[in-house]
Amino acid sequence: MGRTYIVEETVGQYLSNIDLQGKSFVSGLLIGQCSSQKDYVILATRTPPKEEQSESPKHSKAKLDNLDEEWATEHANQVSRMLPGGLLLLGVFIITTLEMGNEFQNTLRRLVFAVEKSMNKKRLWNFTEEEVSERVTLHICSSTKKIFCRTYDVLDPKSSAKPADWKYQNGLSASWLSLECTVYINIHVPLSTTSVTYTLEKNTKNGLACWAKQIENGVYLINGQVKDEDGELLEGQKKSSRGNAQATNHSFDVRVLTQLAIKRDILNTVADRCEILFEDLLLNEIPEKKDSEKEFHILPHRVFVPIPGSTVMLCDYKFGDESAEEIRDHFIEMLDHMIQIEDLEIAEEINTAYMSSCMNTEVSLDNTDDEQPKQPIKTTIVLKIQQNIGVIAAFAVAALAAGISFHYFSD
């Protein structure tokens, strides 16, 4: 039996309202949360057209084989940065005209694998064996309104399509509540004489990969306590308006889900901020400083915005010189939903997030990690990433209203 997708009704309304405007197809992304038996779709967003496509009539008769996978995966990369812990890109959709027939099948398969491959390249974490590796492809015929829903195991290159159920449910997105915590991060990355020749971006990514292991092995506390494996997240969990405890509305372990959501949100937001910084440096052609010159770069701040009609918050990142209008416009372009400037919420950050590096010939390595060089190092660059993460919105299907702390230890 195939997987079941429980879909927010507003997603169905959004998909049915998409106008092909003379084009043969429109593609986009499906966003939500996985569980062991069911997936929950709370948002869909069409991939914005390229400027040359919107201006040239010859593209109106384009075949599905001409779908620009590179453009679609870049959209997926941008949107993935906006997802807090607990939310994922669950798959892709394509809306076609009636005459497209069965051409969509191979195109959808290629697209969903391309998106997942692109996501894997940037992640600082790996999926566990227990997690779902199936991703959904949705095909809607604009003329008949028929829906074809299938899944593929994106970890298996030879995976074939499996049928899946697509069911709408009103008020689904109200089942998520925001879980907030603050994490202070101060990372020093000692580098060997070999890595001195690497770029700042490469050294940063290598350092973050080591730091990510500490976060993944961290101890997760709720109200200062480690919860038992079979214990409730919170004492006296409140019941939902439907009369069922939120933690039992869905068939998966909420406590485990919440731990993964928090840890992955921390990893994602730090990696995304650094990636955005390097993109900005490349775009503005700012050269790296050499030798003993010190580099100082401000990392972007996190900005949150709610999904209309939902408690779920998505995010973007803002440099100091960017206006609220620019951030709002980027939200609208990536998510294809109207956003008001007054809805933007900049995460409060106690310390300015920054990245710096400098030459130091007297740095000693106290880290005994096996991956660190064992030979004496004559010259070392110290790469420092320091920031206060601010508000982290990680979503679980449980009513959480308690203080949460996060600790990690290194040997």
N, C-alpha and C positions, 0 to 999 in steps of 0.2 A: 504494500500500500504506500502511495506517495505521501509527501509532506503536505501539511495544511497551512495555508497563509491566511491569518486573520487580519483584515485590512480595515483601517479607519474609513468610514463612509465618505469623509471629505476627500480622501484620495481618489475614490471612484468618481466623485463629482469633478475633480480637477482633470482626471484623464478624459472624461467624456466631453469636457469643455475645450479641449485642445483643438485648435483649428489648423488643419494642414496648410491652408492658404495656397492651394495649388501645387503643393509638394507631394511627392509620392509617399513620404514617410516622415515621422518625427520620432526621435529616440530620447531616452532619458534614464534616470536612476531611481531606484527604490530604496528607501531608508527605513530602518527599524531595528528590531532586536531578535536574536535567535534564541531558541530553547531546544530541548532535546526532542520534542515531538512537534512543536508548532513554531512558526515564525510570525512576528507581528509587524505589520507595515503601517507606519504612521505618517509617512511623507513621500511624495513623488515630485521630481523636478525634471523638466525637460532640459536637454543640452542646448545651450544657446547657439544659434547659427553663426557661422563665420561671416564676417562682413562681406566677403566676395560672394558667398553663397546667397546672402539676402539681396544682393544687388544684381546678380546675374540670372536671367530667366532660364538659361540652359540647364541649370541645376534642378528646375522644377520637375523635370522628367527623369531625374537620376534614378538609377536602380539601387537596390539595397546593397549590392556588391560594392558600390562606390561609397558606402558609409565610411566616414573618416574616423578610423579607430583611434588614431593619435589625438585628434581633437576631443573625442569622447572620453578617452582615458585621462586627458588633461583636466577636463571638467570633473571627472571622478576624483582626481587628486585634490583639486580645489575644494570640493564639497567634503571630502573626508576630513579635512582640517577643521571643518565646522562642527563635527560630530563629537560630543562629549563621550566619556567612557560609558559603555553599555549599549551604544548605538553603532550600527555598521551599515555599509552599503550591502544590502541583501541581494541585489541583482539589477537587471536592466529591463526596460520596456521599449517596445516599438509599436507605434500606431501607423497602420498602412491603409492604402486604398484597397478596394476589393480586388482589383486585377493583379495585385502583387502575388497572390496565390501562396505557394509553399516556399517562395524564395527566402522568406524570413528565417527559416530554421538554421541554416549554416551561418548566416550573418549574426544571429543572436548568440549562437554558440561561441563564435570567434570573439564577439564583443565581451561576453561575460567572463571568458578566460583572460582576455587582455586587461580588463579592469582589475581582476583579482591579482594578476601578475604584477601590475603596476603598484597595487597596494602593498604587496609583500616586500617590494624593494625598499620601502621607506620605514617599515615597522621595526621598532626596537624589541618586539616581543613575538613569540610564536604561539599559534593555537595549541591547546592541549589536545590529547588524544580523545578526550570525551566530548570535545566541541564539534559542532556541526560544520561540515565543509561543503555542504550543498548550497548553491546559489541559484536564484530563480530567474527565469526569462519569461516575460509576459508579452504576448502578441495580441493586439486589439485591432479588429477590422473596423475602420471608421464608418463603413457603410452598413454592415450587418450588426455591429456592436458585439460580435462574438469574441469570446476571450479564450486564448490558448495559453495555459500555464504549465511550464515544465521546469525541471531542475537538473543541474549538472553538478557532479562532484568535482570541484575545481582543483582538488589535489591529485586527481587522476586524469592525465592528458587524454586517455582513451575513453573517458566517461561518455556514456550515451544518455540521451534525454529520458527522464522519468516524468510521468504525469503528476500533477499536483493540483490540490484544491485551492480555489481563490474565493474567500468568503468575506463579505463586508459586515462590519459591526459598528453601530453608532456609539460615539463617545469613547472609543478605545484609547485614544491618547490621554484621556483623563486618568488612566490607571498608573501613570508614571508620576512620581514625585521627585523633586530635585534633592540630591544629597550633597551637602557642601562641606568642604574642609579647606584648610590652608596649609601649604607645605613650603617650608623654607629650604632652598637648595643652594649649596655652595660647593661647586665641583672644581677640584684641582686635578689637572691631567699632566703628570710628569711624562716627558717625551725623551726618548733616547737620541743619540747623535744621528742615528739613521733617519728617524722620523722628523728631524729638524728640517730636512729638505722637502717634506710634504707640505701641501697647502694647508692653510688654516681650516678649510672646510673638511679635508680628509682627517686631519688630526682631531678635530672636534667630533666627527662621527665615530672615530675609533674610541675616543674617550667616553662618549655617551653609551657605546655598546657595552663597555665594562661596567659603567654606572648602572645600566639597565638591569644587570644581573643582581645587583644589590637590592634594587627596588622589588624585583620579582621574588626575591627571597626574604622580603621584609615581613615584619610582624604587624598585623592589622588589629587595632584595638577599637572597641566601641565603649564610650564612657570609661576609658581607662582599663577595660577588661578584655581578655581574650575569650571569645565565646566558644562553647563546646561545639563539636561537630554536629550534634543532634539538638542543639539548643536554639531558642528563638533569637532573632536579631535583637529585639528589644522586649523588655518586660511589658506585658499588657498591651500587645499590639492591637490597635483599634480596628474595628471592622469597617468595611466600605459601606457605601449607601445601599449596596445590593444585599448586605447582610452577611457576606463572606469575608473572612480575613484576607487582606490583599495578598499575603504570602501564599495562600492556597488557591488563589484564582487561577494560577498557571502552574503547569506541571514541571517545575524545575526548582533547584535549591537556590533560594533568594540570597542566602548568606554568602554562598560561593560566588554567585553572580556579582554581588556587590563588591567583594574583594577584587575580583578581576576588573570590574568597572573602574574602581578607584586607582588601582595600580596602572592600568593601561591609559587612563586619562592623564596621569602624571607623566608617563613616558611619552605619550603622543604630543602633549602640549609643549614640552621642552624640545623635542625633536622638531616639531613644526615651527617653533619660534626661530630656532637656529637655521632651518632650511629657508624660511622666509627672509631672514637676514642675508644669507648668502645670495639668494636670488636678487635682493635689492642691491647688494654690492656689485654683482655682475651686471645688472641692468644699468647702474649708474657708473660702471667702469671705475670703481674705486680700487686702486692697487693696494696690495698688502705691503706693509712696512717690513723692512729687512733688518737683520742683525739685532742691535741693541735697542732699536726704536720700539716703543710701546704702542700696541694697538688697543683701541677702546671702542667698542661698538654697543649701541643701545639695542636691546632686544624689544620686539613689539609687545604691546600690552594686549591682553585678552578682552574682547568685547562680546557681551552676550545679548541675545535677542530671543524672545519666546516665539514658538510656532503659534500662529493665530488659533485661538480656541483651545489651547493646550497649556499644560504646565511645563512641558518639555522646552528646555533652552538649548539653542544652538549658539555657536560662537564664531568669531572672526578675530583678526589680529590687526592692531593699529599702531603705526609709528607716530611719534609725537607731532610731526608736521602734517599728518593726514586729518582732514576735516570729517565731521560726523556725516556730512552729505556723501563723501566718498565711500565711507564704510557702508552706509545705507544702500547706496547704488550697487556696491559689490554684492551685498546680501541679495538684493533683488535680481541681479544678473545671474548669480549662481543658483538661487533657490526658486526663481520664477514665482515669488510670492511678494505681495506688497508689504513693505516694512516702513514704519514711521520712525522718524528720528528720535522721538520721545521714548520709543521702546528700547533704544540702545542702552545697555548697562555696562559701563567699563569696570572691569574687576579691580577692586581696591588692592593696591600693591604697596606694602609698607616700604620696601626698598626698590629703587629703580633697577630693573633687570638689565644686566649688561654682560658683555663678554670681553675679556682682555687677555693679552698674551705679552710676554716679555722674555728677553734673554737673561739667564742667570747662571753663572758658572759655579755657584756654591750651593746649589740645591741638592739636598739629600733625599733619597727615596726611602721612606719608612714603610711604604706599602709592600707587603709580602705576598701579594697576589702572584700566582704561578705564571701569569701572562706577562709580568713585568720583567725586564732584562735583569739577568743575574750578574753581569759584568759591571764594573765601575763605570760610571758615566761622567765624562769630562765636561760636556756642555749639555745643558738641559733647557728646554723651553717649558715654561709653566703656562698652561692654558687654564683660564679660570672662567667658569660660568656661574654667575650668581644672580639669583632672582627669588622673589616671592611669587609663587604661582598665582596667588589670589584665590578667587572663587573657582572651585572645580565642581561642575555639575555632572555627577554620575548618576545614571538612572537605574533603579531597580523597581520591581513591582511589589514594593512593601512600603508601609507608612513609616518613614524614618524621621525622627525629630530629636536626635541626640547628638552630643558632641562626639566627634570622631578624631582620633589621632593616628598618625602613621609613623612607624619607626623602622629604620633599617640599620643593620649592623654589618661591618666588614671584619674579616678575620685579621 
